[in-house]
Amino acid sequence: IAEDGIWLCGTLGGVKKLTVEVAAGGQAREYDFDFSTAPILPTGAAPLLGYLFARQQYNAVERDGAAMGVDLSRIRAELATQYGFCGPESSLLMLYDACQFIENQIDCPGDHPAHADWKALRSKSRAPDLTGDLGQPKTKQQMECVTTLAQRLDAYMKQPIAKQSPRRGHRNGGSAPSGGGGRRRLSVGYMDTNGG
């Protein structure tokens, strides 16, 4: 048992008494826990207790997965996501005001102090226009540019390749071939998607 103690975590159900045996260095000792005398906590304590339970479960899954050589990252990710703590499988996004909820396209919980402001902002605002962004529908200008490039590429690919005639003297120290021959040149333009 570490210096900070040990956690016994689980769901209580109908259990009224729990006996735990701790064995260390050839000695064993039993500890009894009587849950019938435990205070009943208000429902507001449930998120904190759930969080503490999830942290202990997360640590156990991490420890046991490493010991067994099994990848349990999916279970760790589920625990971190369900109970809202950071880990390698999840990240924490702190949202304080209504604008942050709108900007990140996340619904503001009803008990959050910014809920009323978020609700008012959401009813006024519309979804941001992502047209032209990577992976989104393209603007008219972007489509015209892509069409032009496609036409130029198609025309280029249809051109026959000129046969290259052997040159005298090249092998024996003559001049190197200069340009042309069987090579093609295609100039490609640059498109600034930021309107510049």
VOGU-888580 format. One record per residue (C-alpha): residue number from 1; residue in one letter; x, y, z. Coordinates in Angstrom, 3 decimals. Example, Ala and Ser with C-alpha at 12.3 -4.5 7.8 and 13.67 -1.06 7.14 Angstrom:
<atoms>
atom pado = 1	zati = A	x = 12.300	y = -4.500	z = 7.800
atom pado = 2	zati = S	x = 13.670	y = -1.060	z = 7.140
</atoms>
This chain:
<atoms>
atom pado = 1	zati = I	x = 0.000	y = 0.000	z = 0.000
atom pado = 2	zati = A	x = 1.421	y = 3.342	z = -1.043
atom pado = 3	zati = E	x = 2.013	y = 6.214	z = 1.364
atom pado = 4	zati = D	x = -1.227	y = 7.893	z = 0.286
atom pado = 5	zati = G	x = -3.287	y = 4.797	z = 1.152
atom pado = 6	zati = I	x = -5.473	y = 2.603	z = -0.985
atom pado = 7	zati = W	x = -8.856	y = 3.140	z = -2.613
atom pado = 8	zati = L	x = -11.618	y = 0.572	z = -2.548
atom pado = 9	zati = C	x = -13.904	y = 1.458	z = -5.434
atom pado = 10	zati = G	x = -17.065	y = -0.082	z = -6.732
atom pado = 11	zati = T	x = -20.812	y = 0.107	z = -6.635
atom pado = 12	zati = L	x = -22.441	y = -0.648	z = -3.336
atom pado = 13	zati = G	x = -25.721	y = -2.261	z = -4.319
atom pado = 14	zati = G	x = -27.119	y = -4.236	z = -1.349
atom pado = 15	zati = V	x = -23.742	y = -4.669	z = 0.381
atom pado = 16	zati = K	x = -23.837	y = -3.616	z = 4.064
atom pado = 17	zati = K	x = -20.476	y = -4.949	z = 5.229
atom pado = 18	zati = L	x = -17.133	y = -5.393	z = 3.530
atom pado = 19	zati = T	x = -14.082	y = -7.233	z = 4.842
atom pado = 20	zati = V	x = -10.738	y = -6.618	z = 3.177
atom pado = 21	zati = E	x = -7.663	y = -8.721	z = 3.810
atom pado = 22	zati = V	x = -4.317	y = -7.025	z = 3.264
atom pado = 23	zati = A	x = -1.301	y = -9.333	z = 3.012
atom pado = 24	zati = A	x = 2.244	y = -7.974	z = 3.095
atom pado = 25	zati = G	x = 5.566	y = -9.604	z = 3.960
atom pado = 26	zati = G	x = 3.992	y = -12.874	z = 5.052
atom pado = 27	zati = Q	x = 1.555	y = -11.141	z = 7.415
atom pado = 28	zati = A	x = -2.146	y = -10.707	z = 6.790
atom pado = 29	zati = R	x = -4.614	y = -8.391	z = 8.445
atom pado = 30	zati = E	x = -8.364	y = -7.986	z = 7.966
atom pado = 31	zati = Y	x = -10.207	y = -4.668	z = 7.922
atom pado = 32	zati = D	x = -13.992	y = -4.437	z = 8.300
atom pado = 33	zati = F	x = -16.123	y = -1.679	z = 6.780
atom pado = 34	zati = D	x = -19.713	y = -1.303	z = 8.009
atom pado = 35	zati = F	x = -21.682	y = 0.590	z = 5.347
atom pado = 36	zati = S	x = -24.905	y = 0.555	z = 7.362
atom pado = 37	zati = T	x = -23.453	y = 3.341	z = 9.552
atom pado = 38	zati = A	x = -22.066	y = 5.364	z = 6.643
atom pado = 39	zati = P	x = -23.709	y = 8.769	z = 6.083
atom pado = 40	zati = I	x = -26.035	y = 9.123	z = 3.126
atom pado = 41	zati = L	x = -24.561	y = 11.685	z = 0.752
atom pado = 42	zati = P	x = -26.686	y = 14.153	z = -1.213
atom pado = 43	zati = T	x = -27.121	y = 13.535	z = -4.947
atom pado = 44	zati = G	x = -24.819	y = 16.493	z = -5.654
atom pado = 45	zati = A	x = -21.888	y = 14.351	z = -4.481
atom pado = 46	zati = A	x = -22.460	y = 11.806	z = -7.236
atom pado = 47	zati = P	x = -20.333	y = 13.556	z = -9.927
atom pado = 48	zati = L	x = -17.354	y = 13.842	z = -7.570
atom pado = 49	zati = L	x = -17.670	y = 10.241	z = -6.410
atom pado = 50	zati = G	x = -18.077	y = 9.104	z = -10.029
atom pado = 51	zati = Y	x = -14.959	y = 11.052	z = -10.963
atom pado = 52	zati = L	x = -12.933	y = 9.500	z = -8.114
atom pado = 53	zati = F	x = -14.205	y = 6.043	z = -9.065
atom pado = 54	zati = A	x = -13.324	y = 6.617	z = -12.738
atom pado = 55	zati = R	x = -9.803	y = 7.807	z = -11.876
atom pado = 56	zati = Q	x = -9.181	y = 4.665	z = -9.863
atom pado = 57	zati = Q	x = -10.646	y = 2.479	z = -12.611
atom pado = 58	zati = Y	x = -8.485	y = 4.305	z = -15.178
atom pado = 59	zati = N	x = -5.343	y = 3.676	z = -13.098
atom pado = 60	zati = A	x = -6.273	y = 0.003	z = -12.625
atom pado = 61	zati = V	x = -6.909	y = -0.466	z = -16.361
atom pado = 62	zati = E	x = -3.619	y = 1.258	z = -17.164
atom pado = 63	zati = R	x = -1.703	y = -0.898	z = -14.646
atom pado = 64	zati = D	x = -3.425	y = -4.175	z = -15.551
atom pado = 65	zati = G	x = -3.183	y = -3.561	z = -19.307
atom pado = 66	zati = A	x = 0.567	y = -3.032	z = -19.008
atom pado = 67	zati = A	x = 0.957	y = -6.128	z = -16.804
atom pado = 68	zati = M	x = -1.068	y = -8.305	z = -19.199
atom pado = 69	zati = G	x = 0.465	y = -6.813	z = -22.340
atom pado = 70	zati = V	x = -3.001	y = -5.892	z = -23.627
atom pado = 71	zati = D	x = -3.946	y = -2.559	z = -25.183
atom pado = 72	zati = L	x = -6.829	y = -1.198	z = -23.100
atom pado = 73	zati = S	x = -6.662	y = 2.359	z = -24.464
atom pado = 74	zati = R	x = -10.281	y = 2.186	z = -25.689
atom pado = 75	zati = I	x = -11.497	y = 1.526	z = -22.127
atom pado = 76	zati = R	x = -9.290	y = 4.317	z = -20.770
atom pado = 77	zati = A	x = -10.678	y = 6.699	z = -23.415
atom pado = 78	zati = E	x = -14.269	y = 5.775	z = -22.466
atom pado = 79	zati = L	x = -13.586	y = 6.430	z = -18.778
atom pado = 80	zati = A	x = -11.862	y = 9.752	z = -19.464
atom pado = 81	zati = T	x = -14.636	y = 10.895	z = -21.793
atom pado = 82	zati = Q	x = -17.529	y = 9.777	z = -19.586
atom pado = 83	zati = Y	x = -16.137	y = 11.328	z = -16.405
atom pado = 84	zati = G	x = -14.400	y = 14.347	z = -17.942
atom pado = 85	zati = F	x = -10.733	y = 14.128	z = -17.016
atom pado = 86	zati = C	x = -7.591	y = 14.481	z = -19.094
atom pado = 87	zati = G	x = -5.471	y = 11.598	z = -20.212
atom pado = 88	zati = P	x = -3.438	y = 10.627	z = -23.272
atom pado = 89	zati = E	x = -6.707	y = 9.584	z = -24.935
atom pado = 90	zati = S	x = -8.620	y = 12.789	z = -24.212
atom pado = 91	zati = S	x = -8.076	y = 16.493	z = -23.785
atom pado = 92	zati = L	x = -9.712	y = 19.136	z = -21.658
atom pado = 93	zati = L	x = -11.369	y = 22.180	z = -23.185
atom pado = 94	zati = M	x = -12.214	y = 24.838	z = -20.612
atom pado = 95	zati = L	x = -15.213	y = 26.940	z = -21.656
atom pado = 96	zati = Y	x = -16.129	y = 29.909	z = -19.490
atom pado = 97	zati = D	x = -18.363	y = 32.211	z = -21.507
atom pado = 98	zati = A	x = -21.156	y = 31.833	z = -24.057
atom pado = 99	zati = C	x = -18.962	y = 32.882	z = -27.007
atom pado = 100	zati = Q	x = -16.571	y = 29.998	z = -26.338
atom pado = 101	zati = F	x = -19.421	y = 27.479	z = -26.465
atom pado = 102	zati = I	x = -20.652	y = 28.982	z = -29.750
atom pado = 103	zati = E	x = -17.139	y = 29.095	z = -31.236
atom pado = 104	zati = N	x = -16.458	y = 25.437	z = -30.397
atom pado = 105	zati = Q	x = -19.964	y = 24.333	z = -31.432
atom pado = 106	zati = I	x = -20.637	y = 22.739	z = -28.029
atom pado = 107	zati = D	x = -23.964	y = 22.855	z = -26.212
atom pado = 108	zati = C	x = -23.723	y = 24.723	z = -22.914
atom pado = 109	zati = P	x = -24.990	y = 22.649	z = -19.961
atom pado = 110	zati = G	x = -28.125	y = 23.955	z = -18.277
atom pado = 111	zati = D	x = -26.388	y = 24.441	z = -14.926
atom pado = 112	zati = H	x = -23.469	y = 26.455	z = -16.393
atom pado = 113	zati = P	x = -23.442	y = 30.188	z = -15.450
atom pado = 114	zati = A	x = -23.239	y = 31.161	z = -19.143
atom pado = 115	zati = H	x = -26.221	y = 29.026	z = -20.226
atom pado = 116	zati = A	x = -28.718	y = 31.904	z = -20.619
atom pado = 117	zati = D	x = -26.227	y = 34.010	z = -22.625
atom pado = 118	zati = W	x = -25.326	y = 30.989	z = -24.780
atom pado = 119	zati = K	x = -28.996	y = 30.273	z = -25.489
atom pado = 120	zati = A	x = -29.586	y = 33.895	z = -26.536
atom pado = 121	zati = L	x = -26.454	y = 33.953	z = -28.722
atom pado = 122	zati = R	x = -27.316	y = 30.639	z = -30.338
atom pado = 123	zati = S	x = -30.768	y = 31.851	z = -31.327
atom pado = 124	zati = K	x = -29.251	y = 34.981	z = -32.974
atom pado = 125	zati = S	x = -26.256	y = 33.429	z = -34.688
atom pado = 126	zati = R	x = -26.049	y = 30.997	z = -37.535
atom pado = 127	zati = A	x = -23.447	y = 28.338	z = -38.183
atom pado = 128	zati = P	x = -20.128	y = 29.716	z = -39.478
atom pado = 129	zati = D	x = -19.606	y = 29.584	z = -43.246
atom pado = 130	zati = L	x = -16.751	y = 27.162	z = -43.796
atom pado = 131	zati = T	x = -16.981	y = 27.255	z = -47.590
atom pado = 132	zati = G	x = -13.513	y = 27.175	z = -49.093
atom pado = 133	zati = D	x = -11.854	y = 25.628	z = -46.046
atom pado = 134	zati = L	x = -10.018	y = 22.329	z = -46.347
atom pado = 135	zati = G	x = -12.514	y = 19.481	z = -46.639
atom pado = 136	zati = Q	x = -15.469	y = 21.841	z = -47.188
atom pado = 137	zati = P	x = -17.338	y = 22.882	z = -50.355
atom pado = 138	zati = K	x = -15.203	y = 25.122	z = -52.581
atom pado = 139	zati = T	x = -15.901	y = 28.723	z = -53.535
atom pado = 140	zati = K	x = -16.756	y = 29.634	z = -57.134
atom pado = 141	zati = Q	x = -13.261	y = 31.089	z = -57.633
atom pado = 142	zati = Q	x = -11.625	y = 27.898	z = -56.316
atom pado = 143	zati = M	x = -13.768	y = 25.741	z = -58.599
atom pado = 144	zati = E	x = -12.881	y = 27.869	z = -61.643
atom pado = 145	zati = C	x = -9.171	y = 27.553	z = -60.834
atom pado = 146	zati = V	x = -9.438	y = 23.766	z = -60.412
atom pado = 147	zati = T	x = -11.359	y = 23.465	z = -63.689
atom pado = 148	zati = T	x = -8.732	y = 25.506	z = -65.549
atom pado = 149	zati = L	x = -5.904	y = 23.396	z = -64.098
atom pado = 150	zati = A	x = -7.742	y = 20.179	z = -65.007
atom pado = 151	zati = Q	x = -8.218	y = 21.367	z = -68.607
atom pado = 152	zati = R	x = -4.538	y = 22.319	z = -68.902
atom pado = 153	zati = L	x = -3.445	y = 18.979	z = -67.487
atom pado = 154	zati = D	x = -5.763	y = 17.101	z = -69.859
atom pado = 155	zati = A	x = -4.410	y = 19.004	z = -72.884
atom pado = 156	zati = Y	x = -0.841	y = 18.424	z = -71.754
atom pado = 157	zati = M	x = -1.360	y = 14.681	z = -71.338
atom pado = 158	zati = K	x = -2.798	y = 14.414	z = -74.877
atom pado = 159	zati = Q	x = 0.311	y = 15.927	z = -76.523
atom pado = 160	zati = P	x = 2.557	y = 13.345	z = -78.172
atom pado = 161	zati = I	x = 6.076	y = 12.989	z = -76.875
atom pado = 162	zati = A	x = 8.635	y = 13.877	z = -79.507
atom pado = 163	zati = K	x = 11.175	y = 11.150	z = -80.258
atom pado = 164	zati = Q	x = 14.690	y = 11.977	z = -79.170
atom pado = 165	zati = S	x = 17.379	y = 11.570	z = -81.788
atom pado = 166	zati = P	x = 20.746	y = 10.242	z = -80.660
atom pado = 167	zati = R	x = 23.402	y = 12.969	z = -80.470
atom pado = 168	zati = R	x = 26.954	y = 12.503	z = -81.599
atom pado = 169	zati = G	x = 29.787	y = 13.243	z = -79.315
atom pado = 170	zati = H	x = 27.805	y = 13.284	z = -76.126
atom pado = 171	zati = R	x = 29.341	y = 10.091	z = -74.801
atom pado = 172	zati = N	x = 32.863	y = 11.032	z = -75.681
atom pado = 173	zati = G	x = 33.031	y = 14.398	z = -74.002
atom pado = 174	zati = G	x = 30.735	y = 16.311	z = -76.372
atom pado = 175	zati = S	x = 28.164	y = 18.797	z = -75.218
atom pado = 176	zati = A	x = 25.250	y = 17.645	z = -73.115
atom pado = 177	zati = P	x = 21.761	y = 17.772	z = -74.619
atom pado = 178	zati = S	x = 20.138	y = 21.132	z = -74.165
atom pado = 179	zati = G	x = 16.444	y = 21.156	z = -73.217
atom pado = 180	zati = G	x = 13.576	y = 19.599	z = -75.132
atom pado = 181	zati = G	x = 13.891	y = 16.119	z = -76.508
atom pado = 182	zati = G	x = 11.393	y = 13.862	z = -74.809
atom pado = 183	zati = R	x = 10.846	y = 16.166	z = -71.834
atom pado = 184	zati = R	x = 7.683	y = 18.120	z = -71.188
atom pado = 185	zati = R	x = 7.298	y = 21.341	z = -69.315
atom pado = 186	zati = L	x = 4.087	y = 22.355	z = -67.576
atom pado = 187	zati = S	x = 3.770	y = 25.535	z = -65.604
atom pado = 188	zati = V	x = 1.472	y = 25.295	z = -62.632
atom pado = 189	zati = G	x = -0.038	y = 28.381	z = -61.054
atom pado = 190	zati = Y	x = -0.446	y = 29.086	z = -57.357
atom pado = 191	zati = M	x = -3.873	y = 29.761	z = -55.945
atom pado = 192	zati = D	x = -4.232	y = 31.870	z = -52.812
atom pado = 193	zati = T	x = -7.317	y = 30.570	z = -51.025
atom pado = 194	zati = N	x = -7.267	y = 33.491	z = -48.574
atom pado = 195	zati = G	x = -8.432	y = 35.977	z = -51.187
atom pado = 196	zati = G	x = -5.015	y = 37.662	z = -51.574
</atoms>
